[in-house]
Amino acid sequence: MKNTFQDLTSIDFYKNKKQVKWLVFFVSVLIGSGSIWYTNLLVDELRARENRQIQLLSSALEYAATTSENLTFINQEIIQQNYSIPIIMVDSQGDPIEFRNIKFKKNADGQDSIRILERELLEMQQVYEPIYLQEADIRVFYRNSELLTSLKYYPYVQLAVIFVFGILAFALFNQSKISEQNRVWAGLTKETAHQLGTPIASLMAWIDYLRNSPVWEENKEIIQEMDKDVVKLRMVTERFSSIGSKPVIQAENLYEVIEETINYLRPRISTKVDMQIHSDTKDLDAMMNKPLFEWVIENICKNAVDAMKGKGSLTIDILQDSDKYVIIDISDTGKGIERKNFNKVFNPGFSTRQRGWGLGLTLAKRIVEGYHGGRIFVKNSEIGKGTTFRIMLLGNLEDASQFITEGILEY
């Protein structure tokens, strides 16, 4: 028993959330089916009991019609005690002569009452065969009581209410979980930016010292590259500070931003990777927060280099899709992605690398869709040939402003 509990608690519900969802679904179906089955048993038993009661009532009516004895007990204890089962007795001509437990409208006149009785008769004929009292030449029509009808549909109503409640509870829980994750995410990034601030400031001071030292001329290129990396660290700190805060979205030259990012990456990745940028025009603007968008390009490019194992070609195509969007297609010649994983690659923790954290594409999706109102997805991929990621950004300030105003962003 203890080992079974340990096995259950050791299950990674997040990584196996699809299987867990199906398990919950099948258990819910099983519980619902059991509820319906048990209720149907009760309905069948109650229906049989009502049928026996109608048979007894019919026998009492037939006996009362064929005898002149004192029938006070039969009338009070059998005939008059039917408070639930609707019945209509008709003569040989088919005209109603007696009825019980039939609901009429308030202030209904004679014609309305006749129409209601006729409608009830039609319904009763479809439910049960009438009981024929041969001696009195009377037929007794009846149907299920309101209690039996309500009990029959009760489990379905109950399941519907539970289902609606479950949907609402799941939505609230999911939203609460997302909000909590966002707060943790924002707090972690801001704390990281805060912690990076002191060593970066120290590094900047040391580089200034080296510029004014005797070793400057001899190590000029090395110190300049160090300075570029410190500037990059400052940019990374700025990116972390932007997470969880309202981003500054403004028009930027898309080609120049991507070119600047690629130029920084070139000397820092394998020399066997050929990186190229293609665009019909270099004067294409997109609405973005530059530090955050550069982060997206870096993450996708680094993933592409890993997928190519440091050897291949990486191409970035910049297109004008419409008046609303501009498109960036990033293609590599890596190992490719299976179609079933097109959406999974953006999930936290999903990684094909043994030591990967699986957060790069998750972060890219959050920045593009959550902060810029754009889209990012796997356009196409083929195993062994490569993958193309497509990014769509808003191309004008009006659309970006509307996106922010509508409160779609989660700060």
Secondary structure, DSSP 8 states (H G I E B T S, - for coil): -HHHHHHHHTS-TTTTHHHHHHHHHHHHHHHHHHHHHHHHHHHHHHHHHHHHHHHHHHHHHHHHHT--S--HHHIIIIITT--SS-EEEE-TTS-EEEEES----TT--HHHHHHHHHHHHHHHHHHS--EEETTTTEEEEE---HHHHHHHHHHHHHHHHHHHHHHHHHHHHHHHHHHHHHHHHHHHHHHHHHHHHHHHHHHHHHHHHHHTSTTTTTTHHHHHHHHHHHHHHHHHHHHHHHTTS----EEEEHHHHHHHHHHHHGGGS-TTEEEEEEES-S--EEEE-HHHHHHHHHHHHHHHHHHTTT-EEEEEEEEE-SSSEEEEEEEE-SS---GGGTTGGGSTT--SSTT--S-HHHHHHIIIIIISS-EEEEEEEETTTEEEEEEEEE-SHHHHHHHHHTT-S--
